[in-house]
Amino acid sequence: MAARSSGPRVASTKEVEEAAARFGSEPDPRHEPYDVKRDDLALALSEVCVARGVPLFGICRGLQEMNVAFGGSLHPEIRELPGRMNHRMPRLENGEIHPDPNVIFADRHEVSLVPGGAFAQILKCESIRVNSLHGQGILEPGKRVVIEGVAEDGTIEAIRIADAPSFALGVQWHAEYDPQRNPINRALFEAFGEALVEQKRQ
């Protein structure tokens, strides 16, 4: 399938308001421009994958999109909530992004997993350490969104979609980073891969 792009498009005021409202927040110029078409596609895909039993693994923004697709809301700057830590990527003193990916993707905080939950079963433990590169996060979980893991400051870090016929998990950290050497991320991708193989057999 071929794809064609005419370049970036600036959203209209109405689209900005609608995009922010979709995520349960107010428009904020710090977070513009909003990619309305991308949001429409991602939210629809989340719903369709779950409904059809297609394995779904949401990472960072993917977790956030899964939550919104099932009726939840987001906060654009989690660190502004009382008691929350700064979950954004490490930067140099001058504000520039740190040049060392080992620093950017280093494990920065713990995540406590629900005992006996999907993640605890896959990872065979109830506490893990993960990287953190996000400003936005889940404020209110959607109706079918089950909280599977939280950071020490209460930020939701792992979810699953209740009653999904196949794998439907999301993580707030960047699990795609170095899964070859990171046992937590590798185990999650292996479980996702097994679900894909099983789905193909059906």
C-alpha positions as CSV (number, residue, x, y, z in Angstrom):
1,M,0.0,0.0,0.0
2,A,1.4,3.4,-1.0
3,A,1.1,6.5,1.2
4,R,1.3,10.1,0.1
5,S,1.9,13.2,2.2
6,S,1.6,16.8,1.3
7,G,3.5,17.9,4.4
8,P,2.5,19.3,7.8
9,R,-0.9,20.9,8.2
10,V,-1.7,23.4,10.9
11,A,-4.9,22.6,12.7
12,S,-7.7,25.2,12.8
13,T,-8.9,26.7,16.1
14,K,-12.0,24.5,16.1
15,E,-9.9,21.4,15.4
16,V,-7.5,22.4,18.3
17,E,-10.4,22.7,20.7
18,E,-11.9,19.4,19.5
19,A,-8.6,17.6,19.7
20,A,-8.0,18.8,23.3
21,A,-11.6,18.0,24.3
22,R,-11.2,14.5,22.9
23,F,-8.4,13.9,25.4
24,G,-10.3,15.5,28.3
25,S,-8.2,18.7,28.5
26,E,-8.2,22.4,27.6
27,P,-6.3,23.7,24.5
28,D,-2.8,24.7,25.5
29,P,-0.4,26.5,23.0
30,R,2.5,24.6,24.6
31,H,1.2,21.4,23.1
32,E,0.2,22.6,19.6
33,P,0.0,21.8,16.8
34,Y,-2.5,19.0,17.3
35,D,-2.4,16.2,14.7
36,V,-6.1,15.7,14.4
37,K,-6.0,13.1,11.6
38,R,-3.4,11.0,13.4
39,D,-5.5,11.0,16.5
40,D,-8.6,10.0,14.6
41,L,-6.8,7.1,13.0
42,A,-5.0,5.9,16.2
43,L,-8.2,6.0,18.3
44,A,-10.2,4.1,15.7
45,L,-7.5,1.5,15.3
46,S,-7.3,0.9,19.0
47,E,-11.0,0.2,19.1
48,V,-11.0,-2.0,16.0
49,C,-8.0,-4.1,17.1
50,V,-9.6,-4.9,20.4
51,A,-13.0,-5.6,18.9
52,R,-11.5,-8.0,16.3
53,G,-9.1,-9.7,18.6
54,V,-6.0,-8.3,16.8
55,P,-3.1,-8.1,19.4
56,L,-2.5,-4.5,20.4
57,F,0.6,-3.2,22.3
58,G,0.5,0.5,23.1
59,I,3.8,2.2,24.0
60,C,4.0,5.7,25.5
61,R,1.5,7.7,23.4
62,G,0.0,4.4,22.3
63,L,-1.0,3.7,26.0
64,Q,-2.5,7.2,26.1
65,E,-4.5,6.6,22.9
66,M,-5.8,3.3,24.1
67,N,-7.1,5.1,27.3
68,V,-8.8,7.8,25.3
69,A,-10.3,5.3,22.8
70,F,-12.1,3.7,25.7
71,G,-13.4,6.9,27.3
72,G,-10.5,8.0,29.5
73,S,-8.8,11.4,29.8
74,L,-5.2,12.7,29.9
75,H,-3.3,15.4,31.6
76,P,-0.9,17.2,29.3
77,E,1.7,17.8,32.0
78,I,1.7,15.1,34.7
79,R,4.5,16.9,36.6
80,E,2.1,19.8,37.3
81,L,-0.2,17.6,39.5
82,P,0.5,17.6,43.3
83,G,3.0,15.0,44.4
84,R,4.0,14.0,40.9
85,M,7.6,13.8,39.6
86,N,9.0,15.1,36.3
87,H,8.6,12.2,33.9
88,R,10.0,14.1,30.9
89,M,13.3,13.0,29.3
90,P,16.6,14.2,30.8
91,R,18.0,17.5,29.4
92,L,21.2,19.4,29.8
93,E,21.4,22.5,31.9
94,N,20.9,24.7,28.8
95,G,17.6,22.9,28.1
96,E,18.9,20.8,25.1
97,I,18.1,17.1,24.9
98,H,20.8,15.0,26.4
99,P,23.1,13.7,23.7
100,D,23.6,10.3,25.3
101,P,20.8,7.8,24.6
102,N,22.0,5.7,27.5
103,V,21.2,8.6,29.8
104,I,17.9,9.4,28.0
105,F,16.7,5.8,28.2
106,A,18.1,4.9,31.6
107,D,15.8,3.3,34.1
108,R,14.5,6.3,36.2
109,H,11.8,5.0,38.5
110,E,10.0,1.9,39.8
111,V,6.6,0.6,38.7
112,S,4.6,-1.5,41.1
113,L,2.6,-4.2,39.2
114,V,-0.8,-5.6,40.3
115,P,-0.2,-9.0,42.0
116,G,-1.5,-11.7,39.7
117,G,-2.2,-9.2,36.9
118,A,-1.3,-9.7,33.2
119,F,2.0,-7.9,33.6
120,A,3.0,-9.7,36.8
121,Q,2.3,-13.0,35.0
122,I,4.3,-12.1,31.9
123,L,7.2,-10.5,33.8
124,K,7.1,-13.0,36.8
125,C,7.6,-10.1,39.3
126,E,5.6,-7.4,41.0
127,S,8.1,-4.5,40.8
128,I,10.2,-3.2,37.8
129,R,12.3,-0.2,36.9
130,V,11.6,1.7,33.6
131,N,12.7,4.7,31.6
132,S,10.6,7.8,31.5
133,L,10.3,10.3,28.6
134,H,6.7,11.6,28.7
135,G,5.0,14.8,29.8
136,Q,1.4,13.7,29.2
137,G,-0.2,10.9,31.1
138,I,-3.4,9.2,32.1
139,L,-5.7,11.4,34.3
140,E,-8.8,9.2,34.4
141,P,-8.8,5.7,33.1
142,G,-11.4,4.7,30.5
143,K,-14.3,2.3,31.3
144,R,-12.6,-0.8,30.1
145,V,-9.1,0.3,31.1
146,V,-7.6,-1.8,33.9
147,I,-4.7,-0.3,35.8
148,E,-1.9,-2.9,35.9
149,G,1.0,-0.8,37.1
150,V,1.8,2.6,38.7
151,A,4.9,4.6,39.4
152,E,5.8,5.6,43.0
153,D,4.1,9.0,42.5
154,G,0.8,7.4,41.4
155,T,1.3,7.9,37.6
156,I,-0.4,5.1,35.7
157,E,2.4,3.2,33.8
158,A,0.7,-0.1,32.6
159,I,-2.8,-0.9,31.5
160,R,-4.8,-3.6,29.9
161,I,-8.2,-3.5,28.2
162,A,-10.8,-5.6,30.1
163,D,-12.5,-8.5,28.3
164,A,-10.3,-8.1,25.2
165,P,-10.2,-11.3,23.2
166,S,-6.5,-11.0,22.6
167,F,-3.4,-9.2,23.9
168,A,-4.3,-5.6,24.6
169,L,-1.7,-4.0,26.8
170,G,-0.2,-0.6,27.1
171,V,2.9,0.8,28.8
172,Q,3.9,4.4,29.5
173,W,7.6,3.8,29.2
174,H,9.5,3.2,26.0
175,A,9.6,-0.6,25.9
176,E,10.9,-0.6,22.3
177,Y,14.3,0.6,23.6
178,D,16.9,-2.1,23.6
179,P,14.6,-5.2,24.1
180,Q,17.6,-7.4,23.1
181,R,19.3,-6.6,26.5
182,N,16.5,-5.3,28.6
183,P,14.7,-8.4,30.1
184,I,11.5,-6.5,31.0
185,N,11.0,-5.1,27.5
186,R,12.1,-8.3,25.8
187,A,9.5,-10.3,27.8
188,L,6.7,-8.0,26.8
189,F,7.6,-8.1,23.1
190,E,7.9,-11.9,23.3
191,A,4.4,-12.1,24.8
192,F,3.1,-9.7,22.1
193,G,4.8,-11.8,19.4
194,E,3.3,-15.0,20.8
195,A,-0.2,-13.4,20.7
196,L,0.4,-12.4,17.1
197,V,1.4,-15.9,16.1
198,E,-1.7,-17.3,17.9
199,Q,-4.0,-14.8,16.2
200,K,-2.6,-15.8,12.8
201,R,-3.4,-19.4,13.5
202,Q,-7.1,-18.7,14.1
